[in-house]
Amino acid sequence: MMCGITGTPGTGKSSAADELARRGHPVVRLLDTIRPYATGRDPERDTLVIDEERWAREFTPVEGFVEGHLAHLLPCDRVVVLRCRPDRLLARLRARGYGEEKCRENAEAEALDVCLVETLDVHDPARVLEIDATDLPLPGVADLIEGFVLGRVPPSHGRIDWSFYLLEAA
């Protein structure tokens, strides 16, 4: 079974994947697979431009977890969408040294549920778990992900609403 761990940058995907790897689970980092599909660089966003359709089409499914903000584009058996309150996400991204425009763009994407909406466009909602990782300790996040893959945690999504952030940011 391949489980994608997706979410806006800064929501805790890499940390959750690190914890799952420490527990003995195989983890594929999408950043390790995506470079051959780069078609250029977006200097405004300070990021690579990826041929996402070709990458998803050519990706070889794995047993275990795939981690990255594009994991929901892959043919996953289950997908976990990690979420983080936009104001806290802003602080995390600023601490990483992201430019202010990139920080705000990602916080707005989080408030608008972009990764969740994209995930539900591609995957059966019965195979999707949304987790608010804002204040949840890392072991708790990993426990929920493991439980979801094992069928002990039911699918759930659509309960997180950070639209207030958009009004506050305006």
Contact map, one row per residue, 1 for C-alpha under 8 A:
11100000000000000000000000000000000000000000000000000000000001110000000000011100000000000000000000000000000000000000000000000000000000000000000000000000000000000000000000
11110000000000000000000000000000000000000000000000000000000011111100000000011100000000000000000000000000000000000000000000000000000000000000000000000000000000000000000000
11111000000000000000000000000000000000000000000000000000000000011100000000011111000000000000000000000000000000000000000000000000000000000000000000001000000000000000000000
01111100000000000000000000000000000000000000000000000000000000001111001101011111000000000000000000000000000000000000000000000000000000000000000000000000000000000000000000
00111110000010001000000000000000000000000000000000000000000000001111101100000011110000000000000000000000000000000000000000000000000000000000000000000000000000000000000000
00011111000010000000000000000000000000000000000000000000000000000011111100000011110000000000000000000000000000000010000000000000000000000000000000000000000000000000000000
00001111101010000000000000000000000000000000000000000000000000000001110000000000111000000000000000000000000000000011000000000000000000000000000000000000000000000000000000
00000111111000000000000000000000000000000000000000000000000000000000100000000000011000000000000000000000010011000010000000000000000000000000000000000000000000000000000000
00000011111110000000000000000000000000000000000000000000000000000000100000000000000000000000100000000000010000000000000000000000000000000000000000000000000000000000000000
00000001111110000000000000000000000000000000000000000000000000000000000000000000000100001001100000000000000000000000000000000000000000000000000000000000000000000000000000
00000011111110000000000000000000000000000000000000000000000000000000000000000000011100001000000000000000000000000000000000000000000011000000000000000000000000000000000000
00000000111111110000000000000000000000000000000000000000000000000000000000000000010000000000000000000000000000000000000000000000000010000000000000000000000000000000000000
00001110111111111000000000000000000000000000000000000000000000000011000000000000010000000000000000000000000000000000000000000000000000000000000000000000000000000000000000
00000000000111111100000000000000000000000000000000000000000000000011000000000000000000000000000000000000000000000000000000000000000000000000000000000000000000000000000000
00000000000111111110000000000000000000000000000000000000000000000000000000000000000000000000000000000000000000000000000000000000000000000100000000000000000000000000000000
00000000000111111111000000000000000000000000000000000000000000000000000000000000000000000000000000000000000000000000000000000000000000000110110000000000000000000000000000
00001000000011111111100000100000000000000000000000000000000000001010000000000000000000000000000000000000000000000000000000000000000000000000010000000000000000000000000000
00000000000001111111110000000000000000000000000000000000000000000000000000000000000000000000000000000000000000000000000000000000000000000000000000000000000000000000000000
00000000000000111111111000000000000000000000000000000000000000000000000000000000000000000000000000000000000000000000000000000000000000000110010000000000000000000000000000
00000000000000011111111111100000000000000000000000000000000000000000000000000000000000000000000000000000000000000000000000000000000000000000010000000000000000000000000000
00000000000000001111111111100000000000000000000000000000000000000000000000000000000000000000000000000000000000000000000000000000000000000000000000000000000000000000000000
00000000000000000111111110000000000000000000000000000000000000000000000000000000000000000000000000000000000000000000000000000000000000000000000000000000000000000000000000
00000000000000000011111110000000000000000000000000000000000000000000000000000000000000000000000000000000000000000000000000000000000000000000000000000000000000000000000000
00000000000000000001111111000000000000000000000000000000000000000000000000000000000000000000000000000000000000000000000000000000000000000000000000000000000000000000000000
00000000000000000001111111100000000000000000000000000000000000011000000000000000000000000000000000000000000000000000000000000000000000000000000000000000000000000000000000
00000000000000000001100111110000000000000000000000000000000000111000000000000000000000000000000000000000000000000000000000000000000000000000000000000000000000000000000000
00000000000000001001100011111000000000000000000000000000000000011110000000000000000000000000000000000000000000000000000000000000000000000000000000000000000000000000000000
00000000000000000000000001111101000000000000000000000000000000011110000000000000000000000000000000000000000000000000000000000000000000000000000000000000000000000000000000
00000000000000000000000000111111100000000000000000000000000000000111000000000000000000000000000000000000000000000000000000000000000000000000000000000000000000000000000000
00000000000000000000000000011111110000000000000000000000000000000111011000000000000000000000000000000000000000000000000000000000000000000000000000000000000000000000000000
00000000000000000000000000001111111000000000000000000000000000000001000000000000000000000000000000000000000000000000000000000000000000000000000000000000000000000000000000
00000000000000000000000000011111111000000000000000000000000000000000000000000000000000000000000000000000000000000000000000000000000000000000000000000000000000000000000000
00000000000000000000000000001111111100000000000000000000000000000000000000000000000000000000000000000000000000000000000000000000000000000000000000000000000000000000000000
00000000000000000000000000000111111111000000000001000010000000000000000000000000000000000000000000000000000000000000000000000000000000000000000000000000000000000000000000
00000000000000000000000000000011111111000000000001000000000000000000000000000000000000000000000000000000000000000000000000000000000000000000000000000000000000000000000000
00000000000000000000000000000000111111000000000000000000000000000000000000000000000000000000000000000000000000000000000000000000000000000000000000000000000000000000000000
00000000000000000000000000000000011111100000000001110110000000000000000000000000000000000000000000000000000000000000000000000000000000000000000000000000000000000000000000
00000000000000000000000000000000011111111000000111100000000000000000000000000000000000000000000000000000000000000000000000000000000000000000000000000000000000000000000000
00000000000000000000000000000000000011111000000111100000000000000000000000000000000000000000000000000000000000000000000000000000000000000000000000000000000000000000000000
00000000000000000000000000000000000001111100000111000000000000000000000000000000000000000000000000000000000000000000000000000000000000000000000000000000000000000000000000
00000000000000000000000000000000000001111110011110000000000000000000000000000000000000000000000000000000000000000000000000000000000000000000000000000000000000000000000000
00000000000000000000000000000000000000011111111110000000000000000000000000000000000000000000000000000000000000000000000000000000000000000000000000000000000000000000000000
00000000000000000000000000000000000000001111111000000000000000000000000000000000000000000000000000000000000000000000000000000000000000000000000000000000000000000000000000
00000000000000000000000000000000000000000111110000000000000000000000000000000000000000000000000000000000000000000000000000000000000000000000000000000000000000000000000000
00000000000000000000000000000000000000000111111000000000000000000000000000000000000000000000000000000100000000000000000000000000000000000000000000000000000000000000000000
00000000000000000000000000000000000000001111111100000000000000000000000000000000000000000000000000000000000000000000000000000000000000000000000000000000000000000000000000
00000000000000000000000000000000000000001110111110000000000000000000000000000000000000000000000000000000000000000000000000000000000000000000000000000000000000000000000000
00000000000000000000000000000000000001111100011111000000000000000000000000000000000000000000000000000000000000000000000000000000000000000000000000000000000000000000000000
00000000000000000000000000000000000001111100001111100000000000000000000000000000000000000000000000000000000000000000000000000000000000000000000000000000000000000000000000
00000000000000000000000000000000011011110000000111110010000000000000000000000000000000000000000000000000000000000000000000000000000000000000000000000000000000000000000000
00000000000000000000000000000000000011100000000011111110000000000000000000000000000000000000000000000000000000000000000000000000000000000000000000000000000000000000000000
00000000000000000000000000000000000010000000000001111111000000000000000010000000000000000000000000000000000000000000000000000000000000000000000000000000000000000000000000
00000000000000000000000000000000000000000000000000111111100000000000000000000000000000000000000000000000000000000000000000000000000000000000000000000000000000000000000000
00000000000000000000000000000000000010000000000000111111110000000000000000000000000000000000000000000000000000000000000000000000000000000000000000000000000000000000000000
00000000000000000000000000000000010010000000000001111111111000000000000000000000000000000000000000000000000000000000000000000000000000000000000000000000000000000000000000
00000000000000000000000000000000000000000000000000011111111000000000000011100000000000000000000000000000000000000000000000000000000000000000000000000000000000000000000000
00000000000000000000000000000000000000000000000000001111111000000000000001000000000000000000000000000000000000000000000000000000000000000000000000000000000000000000000000
00000000000000000000000000000000000000000000000000000111111100000000000000000000000000000000000000000000000000000000000000000000000000000000000000000000000000000000000000
00000000000000000000000000000000000000000000000000000011111110000000000001000000000000000000000000000000000000000000000000000000000000000000000000000000000000000000000000
00000000000000000000000000000000000000000000000000000000011111000000000000000000000000000000000000000000000000000000000000000000000000000000000000000000000000000000000000
01000000000000000000000000000000000000000000000000000000001111100000000000110000000000000000000000000000000000000000000000000000000000000000000000000000000000000000000000
11000000000000000000000000000000000000000000000000000000000111111100000000000000000000000000000000000000000000000000000000000000000000000000000000000000000000000000000000
11000000000000000000000001000000000000000000000000000000000011111000000000000000000000000000000000000000000000000000000000000000000000000000000000000000000000000000000000
11100000000000000000000011110000000000000000000000000000000001111100000000000000000000000000000000000000000000000000000000000000000000000000000000000000000000000000000000
01111000000000001000000011110000000000000000000000000000000001111110000000000000000000000000000000000000000000000000000000000000000000000000000000000000000000000000000000
01111000000000000000000000111100000000000000000000000000000001011111001000000000000000000000000000000000000000000000000000000000000000000000000000000000000000000000000000
00011100000011001000000000111100000000000000000000000000000000001111101000000000000000000000000000000000000000000000000000000000000000000000000000000000000000000000000000
00011110000011000000000000001110000000000000000000000000000000000111111000000000000000000000000000000000000000000000000000000000000000000000000000000000000000000000000000
00001111100000000000000000000000000000000000000000000000000000000011111100000000000000000000000000000000000000000010000000000000000000000000000000000000000000000000000000
00000110000000000000000000000100000000000000000000000000000000000001111111000000000000000000000000000000000000000000000000000000000000000000000000000000000000000000000000
00011100000000000000000000000100000000000000000000000000000000000111111111000000000000000000000000000000000000000000000000000000000000000000000000000000000000000000000000
00011100000000000000000000000000000000000000000000000000000000000000111111110010000000000000000000000000000000000010011001100000000000000000000000000000000000000000000000
00000000000000000000000000000000000000000000000000010001000000000000011111100000000000000000000000000000000000000000001001000000000000000000000000000000000000000000000000
00010000000000000000000000000000000000000000000000000001101000000000011111110000000000000000000000000000000000000000000000000000000000000000000000000000000000000000000000
00000000000000000000000000000000000000000000000000000001000010000000000111111000000000000000000000000000000000000000000000000000000000000000000000000000000000000000000000
11110000000000000000000000000000000000000000000000000000000010000000000101111110000000000000000000000000000000000000000000000000000000000000000000000000000000000000000000
11110000000000000000000000000000000000000000000000000000000000000000000000111110000000000000000000000000000000000000000000000010000000000000000000000000000000000000000000
11110000000000000000000000000000000000000000000000000000000000000000000000011111000000000000000000000000000000000000000000000011000000000000000000001000000000000000000000
00111100000000000000000000000000000000000000000000000000000000000000000100011111100000000000000000000000000000000000001000100011100000000000000000000000000000000000000000
00111100000000000000000000000000000000000000000000000000000000000000000000000111110000000000000000000000000000000000000000000001111000000000000010000000000000000000000000
00001110000000000000000000000000000000000000000000000000000000000000000000000011111000000000000000000000000000000011001000000001111000000000000000000000000000000000000000
00001111001110000000000000000000000000000000000000000000000000000000000000000001111100000000000000000000000000000000000000000000011110000000000000000000000000000000000000
00000011001000000000000000000000000000000000000000000000000000000000000000000000111110000000000000000000000001000000000000000000011111000000000000000000000000000000000000
00000000011000000000000000000000000000000000000000000000000000000000000000000000011111011000000000000000000001000000000000000000000111000000000000000000000000000000000000
00000000000000000000000000000000000000000000000000000000000000000000000000000000001111111000000000000000000001100000000000000000000101000000000000000000000000000100000000
00000000000000000000000000000000000000000000000000000000000000000000000000000000000111111100000000000000001101100000000000000000000000000000000000000000000000000100100000
00000000000000000000000000000000000000000000000000000000000000000000000000000000000011111110000000000000001000000000000000000000000000000000000000000000000000000000100000
00000000000000000000000000000000000000000000000000000000000000000000000000000000000111111111000000000000000000000000000000000000000001000000000000000000000000000000000000
00000000011000000000000000000000000000000000000000000000000000000000000000000000000111111111100000000000001000000000000000000000000000000000000000000000000000000000000000
00000000000000000000000000000000000000000000000000000000000000000000000000000000000001111111110000000011011000000000000000000000000000000000000000000000000000000000000000
00000000000000000000000000000000000000000000000000000000000000000000000000000000000000111111111000000000000000000000000000000000000000000000000000000000000000000000000000
00000000010000000000000000000000000000000000000000000000000000000000000000000000000000011111111100000000000000000000000000000000000000000000000000000000000000000000000000
00000000110000000000000000000000000000000000000000000000000000000000000000000000000000001111111111000010000000000000000000000000000000000000000000000000000000000000000000
00000000000000000000000000000000000000000000000000000000000000000000000000000000000000000111111111110010000000000000000000000000000000000000000000000000000000000000000000
00000000000000000000000000000000000000000000000000000000000000000000000000000000000000000011111111000000000000000000000000000000000000000000000000000000000000000000000000
00000000000000000000000000000000000000000000000000000000000000000000000000000000000000000001111111000000000000000000000000000000000000000000000000000000000000000000000000
00000000000000000000000000000000000000000000000000000000000000000000000000000000000000000000111111100000000000000000000000000000000000000000000000000000000000000000000000
00000000000000000000000000000000000000000000000000000000000000000000000000000000000000000000111111110110000000000000000000000000000000000000000000000000000000000000000000
00000000000000000000000000000000000000000000000000000000000000000000000000000000000000000000010011111110000000000000000000000000000000000000000000000000000000000000000000
00000000000000000000000000000000000000000000000000000000000000000000000000000000000000000000010001111111000000000000000000000000000000000000000000000000000000000000000000
00000000000000000000000000000000000000000000000000000000000000000000000000000000000000000000000000111111100000000000000000000000000000000000000000000000000000000000000000
00000000000000000000000000000000000000000000100000000000000000000000000000000000000000000000000001111111110000000000000000000000000000000000000000000000000000000000000000
00000000000000000000000000000000000000000000000000000000000000000000000000000000000000000100110001111111111000000000000000000000000000000000000000000000000000000000000000
00000000000000000000000000000000000000000000000000000000000000000000000000000000000000000100000000011111111100000000000000000000000000000000000000000000000000000000000000
00000000000000000000000000000000000000000000000000000000000000000000000000000000000000000000000000001111111110000000000000000000000000000000000000000000000000000000000000
00000001100000000000000000000000000000000000000000000000000000000000000000000000000000000100000000000111111111000000000000000000000000000000000000000000000000000000000000
00000000000000000000000000000000000000000000000000000000000000000000000000000000000001101100000000000011111111100000000000000000000000000000000000000000000000000000000000
00000000000000000000000000000000000000000000000000000000000000000000000000000000000001000000000000000001111111110000000000000000000000000000000000000000000000000000110000
00000001000000000000000000000000000000000000000000000000000000000000000000000000000000000000000000000000111111111110000000000000000000000000000000000000000000000000000000
00000001000000000000000000000000000000000000000000000000000000000000000000000000001111000000000000000000011111111110000000000000000000000000000000000000000000000100000000
00000000000000000000000000000000000000000000000000000000000000000000000000000000000011000000000000000000001111111100000000000000000000000000000000000000000000001111110000
00000000000000000000000000000000000000000000000000000000000000000000000000000000000000000000000000000000000111111100000000000000000000000000000000000000000000000110000000
00000000000000000000000000000000000000000000000000000000000000000000000000000000000000000000000000000000000011111111100000000000000000000000000000000000000000000000000000
00000000000000000000000000000000000000000000000000000000000000000000000000000000000000000000000000000000000011111111110000000000000000000000000000000000000000000000000000
00000111000000000000000000000000000000000000000000000000000000000000100100000000100000000000000000000000000011001111111000000000000000000000000000000000000000000000000000
00000010000000000000000000000000000000000000000000000000000000000000000000000000100000000000000000000000000000001111111100000000010000000000000000000000000000000000000000
00000000000000000000000000000000000000000000000000000000000000000000000000000000000000000000000000000000000000001111111110000000000000000000000000000000000000000000000000
00000000000000000000000000000000000000000000000000000000000000000000000100000000000000000000000000000000000000000111111111000000000000000000000000000000000000000000000000
00000000000000000000000000000000000000000000000000000000000000000000000110000010100000000000000000000000000000000011111111100001000000000000000000000000000000000000000000
00000000000000000000000000000000000000000000000000000000000000000000000000000000000000000000000000000000000000000001111111111001000000000000000000000000000000000000000000
00000000000000000000000000000000000000000000000000000000000000000000000000000000000000000000000000000000000000000000111111100000000000000000000000000000000000000000000000
00000000000000000000000000000000000000000000000000000000000000000000000110000000000000000000000000000000000000000000011111110000000000000000000000000000000000000000000000
00000000000000000000000000000000000000000000000000000000000000000000000100000010000000000000000000000000000000000000001111111011000000000000000000000000000000000000000000
00000000000000000000000000000000000000000000000000000000000000000000000000000000000000000000000000000000000000000000000101111111000000000000000000000000000000000000000000
00000000000000000000000000000000000000000000000000000000000000000000000000000000000000000000000000000000000000000000000100111111000000000000000000000000001010000000000000
00000000000000000000000000000000000000000000000000000000000000000000000000000000000000000000000000000000000000000000000000011111000000000000000000000000001100000000000000
00000000000000000000000000000000000000000000000000000000000000000000000000001110000000000000000000000000000000000000000000111111100000000000000000000000001000000000000000
00000000000000000000000000000000000000000000000000000000000000000000000000000111100000000000000000000000000000000000001100111111110000000000000000000000001110000000000000
00000000000000000000000000000000000000000000000000000000000000000000000000000011100000000000000000000000000000000000000000000011111000000000000000010000011110000000000000
00000000000000000000000000000000000000000000000000000000000000000000000000000001111000000000000000000000000000000001000000000001111100000000000000000000001111000000000000
00000000000000000000000000000000000000000000000000000000000000000000000000000001111000000000000000000000000000000000000000000000111110000000100000000000000010000000000000
00000000000000000000000000000000000000000000000000000000000000000000000000000000011110000000000000000000000000000000000000000000011111110000000000000000000000010000000000
00000000001100000000000000000000000000000000000000000000000000000000000000000000011100000000000000000000000000000000000000000000001111111000100000000000000000000000000000
00000000001000000000000000000000000000000000000000000000000000000000000000000000001110010000000000000000000000000000000000000000000111110000000000000000000000000000000000
00000000000000000000000000000000000000000000000000000000000000000000000000000000000000000000000000000000000000000000000000000000000111111000000000000000000000000000000000
00000000000000000000000000000000000000000000000000000000000000000000000000000000000000000000000000000000000000000000000000000000000111111101100000000000000000000000000000
00000000000000000000000000000000000000000000000000000000000000000000000000000000000000000000000000000000000000000000000000000000000010111111100000000000000000000000000000
00000000000000110010000000000000000000000000000000000000000000000000000000000000000000000000000000000000000000000000000000000000000000011111110000000000000000000000000000
00000000000000010010000000000000000000000000000000000000000000000000000000000000000000000000000000000000000000000000000000000000000000001111111000000000000000000000000000
00000000000000000000000000000000000000000000000000000000000000000000000000000000000000000000000000000000000000000000000000000000000000011111111100000000000000000000000000
00000000000000010000000000000000000000000000000000000000000000000000000000000000000000000000000000000000000000000000000000000000001010011111111110000000000000000000000000
00000000000000011011000000000000000000000000000000000000000000000000000000000000000000000000000000000000000000000000000000000000000000000111111111000000000000000000000000
00000000000000000000000000000000000000000000000000000000000000000000000000000000000000000000000000000000000000000000000000000000000000000011111111100000000000000000000000
00000000000000000000000000000000000000000000000000000000000000000000000000000000000000000000000000000000000000000000000000000000000000000001111111110000100000000000000000
00000000000000000000000000000000000000000000000000000000000000000000000000000001000000000000000000000000000000000000000000000000000000000000111111111000000000000000000000
00000000000000000000000000000000000000000000000000000000000000000000000000000000000000000000000000000000000000000000000000000000000000000000011111111100000000000000000000
00000000000000000000000000000000000000000000000000000000000000000000000000000000000000000000000000000000000000000000000000000000000000000000001111111111100000000000000000
00000000000000000000000000000000000000000000000000000000000000000000000000000000000000000000000000000000000000000000000000000000100000000000000111111111111000000000000000
00100000000000000000000000000000000000000000000000000000000000000000000000000100000000000000000000000000000000000000000000000000000000000000000011111111100000000000000000
00000000000000000000000000000000000000000000000000000000000000000000000000000000000000000000000000000000000000000000000000000000000000000000000001111111100000000000000000
00000000000000000000000000000000000000000000000000000000000000000000000000000000000000000000000000000000000000000000000000000000000000000000000000111111110000000000000000
00000000000000000000000000000000000000000000000000000000000000000000000000000000000000000000000000000000000000000000000000000000000000000000000000111111110000000000000000
00000000000000000000000000000000000000000000000000000000000000000000000000000000000000000000000000000000000000000000000000000000000000000000000100111111111000000000000000
00000000000000000000000000000000000000000000000000000000000000000000000000000000000000000000000000000000000000000000000000000000100000000000000000010011111100000000000000
00000000000000000000000000000000000000000000000000000000000000000000000000000000000000000000000000000000000000000000000000001111110000000000000000010000111110000000000000
00000000000000000000000000000000000000000000000000000000000000000000000000000000000000000000000000000000000000000000000000000101110000000000000000000000011111100000000000
00000000000000000000000000000000000000000000000000000000000000000000000000000000000000000000000000000000000000000000000000001001111000000000000000000000001111110000000000
00000000000000000000000000000000000000000000000000000000000000000000000000000000000000000000000000000000000000000000000000000000010000000000000000000000000111111000000000
00000000000000000000000000000000000000000000000000000000000000000000000000000000000000000000000000000000000000000000000000000000000000000000000000000000000111111000000000
00000000000000000000000000000000000000000000000000000000000000000000000000000000000000000000000000000000000000000000000000000000000100000000000000000000000011111100000000
00000000000000000000000000000000000000000000000000000000000000000000000000000000000000000000000000000000000000100000000000000000000000000000000000000000000001111111000000
00000000000000000000000000000000000000000000000000000000000000000000000000000000000011000000000000000000000001110000000000000000000000000000000000000000000000011111110000
00000000000000000000000000000000000000000000000000000000000000000000000000000000000000000000000000000000000000110000000000000000000000000000000000000000000000001111111000
00000000000000000000000000000000000000000000000000000000000000000000000000000000000000000000000000000000000000100000000000000000000000000000000000000000000000001111111100
00000000000000000000000000000000000000000000000000000000000000000000000000000000000001100000000000000000000100100000000000000000000000000000000000000000000000000111111110
00000000000000000000000000000000000000000000000000000000000000000000000000000000000000000000000000000000000100100000000000000000000000000000000000000000000000000111111111
00000000000000000000000000000000000000000000000000000000000000000000000000000000000000000000000000000000000000000000000000000000000000000000000000000000000000000011111111
00000000000000000000000000000000000000000000000000000000000000000000000000000000000000000000000000000000000000000000000000000000000000000000000000000000000000000001111111
00000000000000000000000000000000000000000000000000000000000000000000000000000000000000000000000000000000000000000000000000000000000000000000000000000000000000000000111111
00000000000000000000000000000000000000000000000000000000000000000000000000000000000000000000000000000000000000000000000000000000000000000000000000000000000000000000011111
